[in-house]
Amino acid sequence: MRHIAVTVNGTRHEADVEPRTLLVYFLRENLGLTGTNVGCDTSTCGACTVLVGGKSVKSCTMLAVQADGEEITTIEGMAQDGELHPLQKAFHEHHGLQCGYCTPGMIMASDSLIREASGPLTEPEVRIGLEGNLCRCTGYHNIVKAVLAASEEMRAGSANR
Amino acid sequence: MAVAERYVGTAVPRKEDPELITGQARFVDDLTTPGMVWMAVVRSPYAHARIRSIDTSAAKSLPGVTGAFTAADLSDDWAGPLPFVWPITEDIKIPVHWPLTGDVARFQGDGVAVVIADTRAHAKDAAEAVHVDYEPLPVNLDLEAGMADGATVIHEDLGTNTVVHWSHGGAGDQGIFDSAPVVVKERYHQPRLIPNAMEPRGCLAMPIPAQGEFTLWTATQIPHVARVTLSGVAGIPESKLRIIAPDVGGGFGSKLNIYAEEALALILAKKLSLPIKWTEERSENYLATIHGRGVIHDVELAGDENGKILGIRVKEIADMGAYYQLLTPGIPELGGWVYMGPYDMQAYWYEFSGVVTNATPTDAYRGAGRPEATYVLERAVDAYARKVGKDPAEVRRTSLVPPFDEPRTAISGLSVDSGNYEAGFARALEMAGYDELRGEQAARRERGDVKQLGIGLSSYIEMCGLAPSQILGALRYAAGGWDACVVQCLPTGKVVLKIGTSPHGQGHVTTWAQIAADTLGVTPDDVEVLHGDTAIAPLGMDTYGSRSVSVGATALYMALEKIKEKARKIAAHELEVSEDDLEFDGGTFQVKGAPDRAKTIPELAFSAWHAHGLPADTEPNLEATAVWDPPNFTWPAGTHVCLAEVDTETGAVELLKYVAVDDCGTVINPMIVDGQVHGGIAQGIAEAMYEEAMYDENGQLLTSSMTNYEVPAASDLPSFTLDRTVTPSTTNPLGVKGIGEAGTIASPPAVVNAVVDALSHLGVTDVRRPVSPENVWRAIQQAKGGGGK
């Protein structure tokens, strides 16, 4: 067992974990944060995407011990003070989800994509930027629309601050 | 009085979303219960092997392990084999399929033992410690080799691998296939596909041992079918078994099944008196969850010299896999009724042989038989157009059935509810700019560009709304095709619907709430839709075959009619008028000519609840149940146009434009309908361009994870341009037809026709699926006479 301390969605947690424990199972089974899903076990589908230090990471290919000392954000931490994150709103308004299994990972990956972009995103940039996140329901058509809309809103929001 | 807002036909945002976008959804793997232990399945690494012995002693001695069990250990615990419910012919041969195999493993992934441990990781450790001594046997995955004399017989007791032969029996003048001026003969392969619902399967079986009661949470499309069938496998009275499908992360047919793991979890929960959880890994999903397609067709399409199609004759060989799952041989049969497509034909023939192979069982995958049929027909139509030297659009236009709004009997013998194929066809070509595209194509050919353009058409019809129970009976399917709904108008003005459909992404909660809100004069937010739990909504036949709106929502409509009838009686009593003096609109009864004298449904629900002064012979409470058994199938239709750019040097294909005009009858929520079309098209493009389950000669699945089976990403797909025509169904009072499968049925031939069209001037007439750069390049080389094999 190894002792780790992580801050998840603003709350500090300390735990003893088996060295082989994946970050995603630490989040899901130790902390009960089941919003982050497991889809493929091979770091292909992106359903398990979370933010580690603000950057999107596929939590099925990171060990919990590697996250020691990190700040982590999961889908449960995206809405602030009862207000949905612009990406959450956009996915809802543009019908960017059907079964919803890929959605938490899609939203986390999109958040990092938008924040790391130098300017407003284009459709090709969204499609290429999200190629590590798979969806089987939507054909991506409305996901792309949602991310473009959220990108605009997030840029306008940060310009106003 | 204000007329209530109408919701049917509008893009009401989904009621399902809030929990899904915040991480509060509850998928099966999210669930846990005190005392829960984990199950892992030991699977054969061989595609065909005799099991000499299994040693579980090392596994049992590992930390946290409760037990390890083989088929021999559990043979007194299961009450029957896994269910197969569609014995399509009298003489069909049925391989017995136990939850674990005891003598012979027949595909890579066949379960041979199961372990139970305290954690997910310990269960996996224990599964790896089970030692199985295998004697490898000859493997066969080739359909025609498996049918030949002297082939290794995979189920020795059946004496053959050709386990079923089904013939439609034909219709019209079969002589046409000899006498018609033009007959094209083609052979098409449609490889195996892996469904890839994003949520893998999983289940949690919780017993209350003292009561003999069991609850099974399972990632399924069919909780009601599961209850009936699993009670028989696990030996649990149906009345003591509750099945819950919580949030389910996609299905596409792969969860329209009853799997060994669900049975094992129940059997072991009973045997050990412990809650048992199992979650599938993706690599396990690729082996142990059904595959789709895996078929070879020989087709003959007859026509005249002017581009009028006269008839179709099809002989199919279908890969059953190592066993039947729930419906396996029924899938090609389902397609066997739609090979005429939207065309007016004079002759029809269809037959298929089902062959057992050493591979994962096949079963329903989005479209189930109808994509296979549509692919064969639409590819053959293009081949015919090339042969008679006509534009493929002209051949289709010449051959479409003219519009009809009363049921019409198709050449295959089924009654088609309504159709206006010409309108959708014309609209699709107009939106695509078909004539301009042909001009651009000709210019590129003239210039000899490296990148050539191809235009692919696909016109389809599909039989949906499964299904009239009588017809299902005639087809030897074990169950009926009805569905059921309970509507409860609560005294506080809120409404609860309990319905037998079981969604996994389709937006039923929103759609059903829209229908109820309009009739009852409330908002969709006032309507709570409960489903997917056999204790809450015990009557139902679940979700598959684009049936939920045309069967389930029609049951809802019928229950709402009963609510109106009862409410009218109470309103007349309270307003002291006769029922005939009342007008009903938007949930309100008002006295004709006296608009201030009115009662709303919520007011009447309160009256019915307190029951202080109900009319004679009226039961308290405003609620109703309806069960709807459809009198016919529903028949969506449409035309898709795909524009592909093909690099003649590298074989790379890029889709430049994709236009779809579909007709699913009345639309309840256009946003949700469009979403279904988007996803369906994407899955069909995936089938045409990217996906194939590939095995080596030893039966090892080479595409064994998402890293080497290419589920397309956003960067692999175009945006889609959609429109609709609306031809209401005559099968149900809502006029709805269903839209879940249309995109997947229409798009594979549109894509492949486009690719072949781009290369037809080079002599290419076929490209092996998927139309990957490699397969396209090989087709070009072959046409040039350079081999390319």
Interface residues (C-beta under 8 A of the other chain):
Chain A: E18 R20 T21 Y25 R28 E29 L33 T34 G35 T36 N37 V38 G39 C40 D41 T42 T44 C45 A47 T74 I75 E76 M78 A79 L84 Q88 F91 H92 E93 H95 L97 Q98 C99 G100 Y101 C102 T103 P104 I107 E123 V126 R127 I128 L130 E131 G132 N133 L134 C135 R136 C137 T138 G139 Y140 H141 N142 I143 V144
Chain B: P13 R14 E16 D17 P18 E19 L20 I21 T22 G23 Q24 A25 R26 F27 D29 D30 R120 A121 N196 A197 M198 E199 P200 D247 V248 G249 G250 F252 E281 R282 S283 H504 G505 Q506 G507 M671 I672 D674 G675 H678 G679 G680 I681 A682 Q683 S705 M706 T707 V711 A713 A714 S715 D716 L717 S719 F720 G743
